[in-house]
Amino acid sequence: MPADNKFELCCNRPECTKRYPNRRDCDKPPEAILLKQLQYNQESANESANNKLLNSKSRAVIDGLNERRWALMYLQHLATRVGQTDTVELNLSDLPDLEALSLNNSQNTFPPSLVYDSSPEAHIEVLEQRRIDAQIVNKAGWAALDTLALGLASDIRNCPEDNNIAFRVFDDYRKARFFPDRQDIRCGNWQNFDINRTPIRDEAEKHIEYFMTPTDYISMSTSPGRIWNIASSRAKNSVKATQKIAVIDLRVLKRLGIAHGSTTEDLGFRHWNKTYGTGTEFATKHHVLVLGWLPSRSIAGVLSMEQFEKLLGQSQIDVSGHSKSIPLSEYEKKIDFESISKALYEKGASAWCKDLLKLPV
């Protein structure tokens, strides 16, 4: 390796390398060949260990840079919401994203390459310093973002009406992940998400139809019965063990300018007609798409599946049958927030919810 080498963030260095003696070593005595192989084995082990550490450090740096970009992007967005209370509608374009199709517009959000000493130790030291630097910026950026979000939504004090409550099921395997450190939920494509990019109808439809590729959207439902159906019917037992249901206050999304809308009533998708094969599968008035982000301030709390099932029973929402045999009328029933808040308090509600309910933190 040359003395001066460009430092690139890379996470796919081979972590299981193997070296073998050269052909010219075959003429040597067996003892010499064995000694050479032992030497190669040790060198391979050292290289694999270094590569594993370099990959881990690189991933940490990339995650930190993505976190920084996300926080600064939404900090700028929320700053524009000061003095504004209008709803930011989720307007979908029927045209493809020309910028994404352009071959000359590749955007790199990472800093330019650095020049570093070629030794693995120096390389690791550079990565560790970049990780620490990103962490420092992230801490400040997220503190400002949280403060601004709390301030903007500080006038939302009373309990939400039934039509302002939505539910999001999440687990350890879904693409739209819950981030415990930040207590927020981000879309599956959050590392590349750009809030200023025009949402595309075709991409939204793929998301609604349960497309496997990560998207810019997060699905949730205003129907407790429907969200239970989704959580209980699609998951394997290993997934069900990690499932939880987040309670979302739609008023906060509106106040923070987080674009969202019902897939049929707001976004104009037609409900799936199985007979004629028309419409969009899983598009219903209860199915709400959120663009990008569910900030922690919008999440009133998180319920276990057992708690949620108990709430369904208390609200006389019958989901005991097979998903296809549940009457549509059950999907129209609601759970009042007072019952939800009691369940949240039993488990440990988030601080803002306890403050709203005048409960001890």
C-alpha positions in Angstrom: 0.0 0.0 0.0 1.4 3.4 -0.9 2.4 5.8 1.9 -0.2 8.3 0.9 -3.6 6.8 0.3 -7.0 8.4 0.0 -9.2 7.5 2.9 -12.7 6.4 1.8 -15.5 5.3 4.1 -15.8 1.6 3.3 -17.8 -1.1 5.1 -17.2 -4.1 2.9 -13.6 -5.0 3.5 -13.2 -8.8 3.5 -13.5 -10.0 7.1 -12.4 -13.5 6.4 -9.2 -13.5 4.4 -7.0 -16.5 3.6 -3.5 -16.7 2.2 -1.7 -19.7 0.8 2.0 -20.4 0.0 3.1 -19.6 -3.5 3.9 -22.3 -6.1 7.6 -21.6 -5.7 7.3 -22.6 -2.1 6.2 -26.1 -3.1 9.8 -27.2 -3.7 10.8 -26.4 -0.1 10.9 -29.0 2.7 7.5 -29.8 4.3 8.6 -28.2 7.5 9.3 -24.9 5.7 6.0 -25.1 3.9 4.2 -25.6 7.2 6.0 -22.8 8.8 5.2 -20.5 5.8 1.5 -21.5 6.1 1.4 -20.8 9.8 2.9 -17.4 9.0 0.3 -16.7 6.4 -2.5 -17.9 8.7 -1.4 -15.3 11.3 -1.1 -12.6 8.7 -4.6 -13.5 7.5 -6.0 -13.4 11.0 -4.5 -10.0 11.6 -5.8 -8.7 8.3 -9.3 -10.0 9.0 -9.3 -8.5 12.5 -8.2 -5.2 11.2 -10.7 -5.2 8.4 -13.5 -6.1 10.8 -12.6 -3.2 13.1 -12.2 -0.8 10.1 -15.7 -1.9 8.8 -17.2 -1.3 12.2 -15.6 2.1 12.6 -16.6 3.1 9.1 -20.2 2.1 9.8 -20.2 4.1 13.0 -18.9 7.2 11.1 -21.4 6.8 8.3 -24.3 6.4 10.8 -23.1 9.5 12.6 -22.9 11.5 9.4 -26.4 10.3 8.4 -27.7 11.3 11.8 -26.1 14.7 11.5 -27.6 15.2 8.0 -31.1 14.1 9.2 -31.0 16.4 12.3 -29.8 19.5 10.4 -32.4 18.8 7.6 -35.3 18.7 10.0 -33.9 21.6 12.1 -34.0 23.7 9.0 -37.5 22.5 8.2 -38.9 23.1 11.7 -37.4 26.6 11.7 -39.7 27.5 8.8 -42.7 26.4 10.9 -42.2 29.1 13.4 -45.3 31.3 13.0 -46.9 28.9 10.6 -49.8 26.5 11.5 -51.0 25.5 8.1 -51.2 21.8 7.1 -48.4 20.6 4.8 -50.2 18.4 2.4 -48.6 15.3 0.9 -48.8 16.2 -2.8 -47.7 13.3 -5.0 -46.3 14.0 -8.5 -47.2 11.7 -11.4 -43.8 12.5 -13.0 -40.6 10.6 -12.2 -37.9 12.4 -10.3 -35.7 13.8 -13.1 -32.9 14.6 -10.7 -32.7 11.0 -9.5 -32.6 9.8 -13.1 -29.8 12.1 -14.1 -26.4 10.5 -14.4 -24.6 13.8 -13.8 -26.3 14.6 -10.5 -24.9 12.0 -8.1 -24.9 13.6 -4.7 -22.4 12.6 -2.0 -23.4 13.7 1.4 -20.1 12.6 3.0 -17.1 14.8 3.4 -14.3 14.6 0.7 -11.7 11.9 1.0 -8.8 12.5 3.4 -5.1 11.5 3.0 -3.9 9.2 5.8 -1.0 7.1 6.8 -1.3 3.6 5.3 -1.0 1.7 8.6 -4.3 0.1 9.9 -3.6 1.7 13.3 -3.5 5.2 11.8 -6.5 4.4 9.7 -8.5 3.3 12.8 -7.4 6.4 14.6 -8.7 8.6 11.8 -12.1 6.8 11.8 -12.4 7.1 15.6 -11.8 10.8 15.5 -14.4 11.3 12.8 -16.9 9.2 14.8 -16.3 11.4 17.8 -16.6 14.6 15.7 -19.9 13.4 14.2 -21.2 12.5 17.7 -20.4 16.0 19.0 -22.3 17.7 16.1 -25.1 15.2 16.5 -25.6 15.9 20.1 -25.9 19.7 19.5 -28.1 19.2 16.4 -30.5 16.9 18.0 -30.7 19.0 21.2 -31.7 22.0 19.1 -34.1 19.9 17.0 -35.9 18.5 20.1 -36.1 21.9 21.7 -37.6 23.4 18.6 -40.1 20.5 18.2 -41.2 20.8 21.8 -41.6 24.5 21.5 -43.7 24.4 18.4 -46.0 21.8 19.8 -46.2 23.3 23.3 -49.7 24.7 22.7 -51.0 21.1 22.2 -52.1 20.4 25.7 -55.5 18.7 25.8 -56.1 15.1 24.9 -56.6 14.4 21.2 -59.9 13.5 19.7 -60.4 10.0 18.3 -59.9 11.2 14.8 -56.5 12.6 15.7 -55.1 9.3 16.9 -53.2 6.9 14.7 -51.2 3.7 15.4 -48.0 2.4 14.0 -46.8 -1.2 14.6 -43.1 -1.7 14.6 -40.6 -4.4 15.4 -36.9 -5.3 15.0 -37.4 -6.3 11.4 -39.5 -3.6 9.7 -37.8 -1.2 7.3 -39.3 1.9 8.9 -37.4 1.6 12.2 -37.9 2.9 15.7 -34.7 4.5 17.1 -34.6 4.0 20.8 -31.9 6.7 21.3 -34.0 9.4 19.7 -37.4 7.8 20.4 -38.5 8.5 16.9 -39.5 6.4 13.8 -37.9 7.1 10.4 -38.7 5.8 6.9 -36.8 2.8 5.6 -34.9 5.1 3.2 -33.9 7.6 5.9 -30.2 7.6 5.0 -31.0 9.0 1.5 -34.3 10.8 2.3 -34.5 14.5 1.3 -37.5 16.4 2.6 -37.2 18.8 -0.4 -37.5 16.1 -3.0 -41.0 15.9 -4.6 -42.9 12.8 -3.6 -43.6 10.5 -6.5 -47.0 8.8 -6.8 -45.6 5.6 -8.2 -43.2 5.2 -5.3 -46.0 5.9 -2.8 -48.2 3.3 -4.5 -45.4 0.7 -4.2 -45.1 1.4 -0.5 -48.9 1.0 0.0 -48.7 -2.3 -1.8 -46.1 -3.5 0.6 -43.1 -3.2 -1.7 -40.0 -4.8 -0.3 -37.6 -1.9 -1.1 -37.1 0.8 1.5 -39.2 3.9 0.7 -39.6 7.5 1.9 -42.9 6.7 3.6 -44.1 5.4 6.9 -47.5 3.6 7.1 -49.9 3.9 10.0 -53.6 3.4 10.6 -56.4 5.3 12.3 -58.2 2.0 12.8 -57.3 0.0 15.9 -58.9 -3.1 14.5 -57.0 -2.7 11.2 -53.6 -2.2 12.9 -54.2 -5.3 15.0 -55.0 -7.3 11.9 -51.8 -6.2 10.3 -49.7 -6.9 13.4 -51.2 -10.3 14.1 -51.7 -11.8 10.6 -48.4 -11.0 8.7 -45.7 -11.7 11.2 -43.9 -14.8 12.1 -43.6 -15.8 15.8 -40.0 -14.5 16.0 -41.2 -11.1 14.7 -44.3 -11.0 16.9 -42.1 -11.3 20.0 -40.6 -7.9 19.3 -43.8 -6.1 18.1 -45.0 -3.0 19.7 -47.6 -0.3 18.8 -46.8 3.4 18.8 -49.7 5.8 19.5 -49.4 8.8 17.2 -50.9 12.3 17.8 -51.7 13.6 14.3 -52.1 17.1 15.7 -48.3 17.2 16.3 -47.5 16.1 12.8 -49.7 18.9 11.5 -48.1 21.5 13.8 -44.6 20.4 12.8 -45.4 20.4 9.1 -44.8 16.6 8.7 -46.7 15.8 5.5 -49.2 13.0 5.8 -52.6 11.9 4.5 -55.1 9.1 4.1 -54.3 6.9 1.1 -57.8 7.1 -0.4 -59.4 10.3 1.0 -56.3 12.6 0.7 -54.0 11.0 -1.8 -56.6 9.7 -4.2 -55.7 6.1 -4.4 -58.7 3.8 -5.0 -59.5 0.9 -2.8 -58.6 -2.5 -4.2 -61.3 -4.2 -6.1 -60.5 -7.9 -6.1 -63.2 -8.8 -8.7 -62.0 -6.4 -11.4 -58.4 -6.2 -10.3 -58.4 -2.4 -10.1 -57.3 0.0 -7.4 -54.4 -0.2 -5.0 -54.1 -3.1 -2.6 -54.1 -2.0 1.1 -55.3 1.5 0.2 -58.1 2.4 2.6 -59.3 5.6 4.3 -57.7 4.3 7.5 -54.3 3.8 5.9 -52.3 7.0 6.4 -48.9 7.7 4.7 -46.4 9.9 6.5 -43.5 11.4 4.6 -40.2 10.6 6.2 -40.4 11.0 9.9 -42.5 10.4 13.1 -40.7 12.7 15.6 -40.6 11.7 19.2 -43.0 14.5 20.2 -45.7 13.0 18.0 -45.4 9.6 19.7 -47.6 9.7 22.8 -46.3 6.4 24.0 -45.7 2.7 23.1 -48.0 -0.2 23.9 -47.2 -3.9 24.1 -49.4 -6.2 22.0 -51.0 -7.5 25.2 -51.9 -4.0 26.3 -53.3 -3.2 22.9 -55.4 -6.4 22.8 -56.8 -5.6 26.2 -57.8 -2.1 25.0 -59.5 -3.6 21.9 -61.6 -5.8 24.3 -62.5 -2.9 26.6 -63.6 -0.8 23.5 -65.7 -3.8 22.3 -63.7 -4.1 19.1 -64.0 -7.8 18.1 -60.9 -9.0 16.3 -61.2 -12.6 17.5 -61.9 -14.1 14.1 -59.6 -14.7 11.2 -58.4 -11.5 9.5 -60.7 -12.1 6.4 -63.7 -12.8 8.6 -63.5 -9.6 10.7 -66.5 -7.4 9.8 -65.6 -4.1 8.3 -67.7 -2.4 10.9 -65.1 -3.4 13.5 -62.5 -1.3 11.6 -64.6 1.8 12.2 -64.6 1.5 16.0 -62.2 3.7 18.0 -60.3 3.6 21.3 -60.7 6.7 23.3 -57.5 8.4 24.4 -58.4 8.3 28.1 -58.2 4.5 28.0 -55.0 4.7 26.0 -53.5 7.1 28.5 -54.3 4.8 31.4 -52.5 2.0 29.6 -49.6 4.2 28.8 -49.3 5.3 32.4 -49.3 1.7 33.6 -46.4 1.0 31.3 -44.6 4.3 31.7 -45.8 7.1 29.4 -43.4 9.5 27.7 -42.8 12.7 29.7 -45.0 15.0 27.5 -47.9 12.6 27.8 -47.7 12.5 31.6 -47.5 16.3 31.7 -50.5 16.5 29.4 -52.4 14.2 31.8 -51.0 16.0 34.9 -49.5 12.7 36.0 -46.2 12.4 37.9 -43.1 11.9 35.7 
